[in-house]
Amino acid sequence: MATFQALPDQLRCKEIWVAGAGRWRNPDEDLPADFESRRAEHYAELRKPRDPQAFCDALRQEVSDALAELDARLPGLQWLQIAERKSGAIKLSPIEAAPEPRDLRRIKNEVARRWSAVPLIDVLKEAILRTGCLEKVAALTGGGHLDGQVLAERLMLLIYAYGTNCGIRSVTSGAHPHTEEELRYVRRRYLNAEVARMVAIEIVNATFAARDAGLWGVGSTAVASDSTHFRAWDQNLFTEWHSRYGGRGVLVYWHVERGSVVVHSQTLASASEGAAMVEGAIRHGTTMKVEGNYVDSHGQSEIGFGITRLLNVELLPRIKQINHARLYQAEPGDTARYSRLASALKPPWSTSTRSCCRTFWPNRSGRPCSPRPTGAA
């Protein structure tokens, strides 16, 4: 039993893989086999130089410019203080809430008066008719003998059944000619993960195209991402026990743009949100160009900053313990150069530290455990 309980965790991180499997295959097969032959193309796509020295020099110059700008503007920032203190060098003062727009409450009251209770099935039907998102379903699944209108009606009932969690049997009790067997056949034949993703992308793209720029503003280039916990059976390999949510279940990670439109959603196989943040920012599939991603303290890490930097996406996290955060120095002597930031600056690596880090690599506890093996990254 202990072996079977440990097996899902090992499969998720691919410490154990299954020969010949798809999702649980050897992690080496996930890497592109033609990377070396297409190295120049990949670097050009990422807009990064081939010379590592040029890359480091440009990054070091950017860090120096940012530190100089922060040091110059610090006296005028009333909400930010950087000084030597036991609780941490950085101190942020809460920003006062902005006043409510004058006509916002009037608009809300008028919307509630006109459309106080609109059935969700009517909203789904209008979205399908206006966007035509179900027209490509038959093509994606390899055709079929069902009429397009009949297929659209059954798919709409299935989406409503799963979206509201009421089930197929409850939906069949409505006033329509479709039976439970017919709906279950369409579910097995047509409704899969690829179709659901395509339908969502079509609705999002149609929403972006129909927006009035004068009313909604120009298109957003940033998204906010976070996870939601859903209960699930513990027999599912994706199921985990979450102490914060108090039960077994899965996490669904959402990417939402400024106009409250979900551009991407995915199921998390673990509690780590950094990989899910990157996945949704670069593979959402919509017409939106994501240039920034707002996350909470669970979605930010040094690895996340590095990957999003390479992918030209700006990671904008909410750092929970920002008072203990330190600013990296670009060059030795930055402490004297930026006197206002001296208490929050982290000293640069010395030559001895660099050689030590080449010799030893840290284990999970963060302590150096053994000499780094030859060829380890």
PyMOL commands that set and color helices and strands:
alter all, ss='L'
color gray80, all
select helices_A, chain A and resi 2-12+27-30+39-46+52-76+104-114+120-131+137-140+148-163+168-171+180-189+193-210+213-216+274-282+302-310+322-324+334-337+339-344+351-359
alter helices_A, ss='H'
color red, helices_A
select strands_A, chain A and resi 80-82+90-92+222-231+240-242+247-257+262-268+292-295+314-317+327-328+345-346+360-362+368-371
alter strands_A, ss='S'
color yellow, strands_A
deselect
rebuild
show_as cartoon
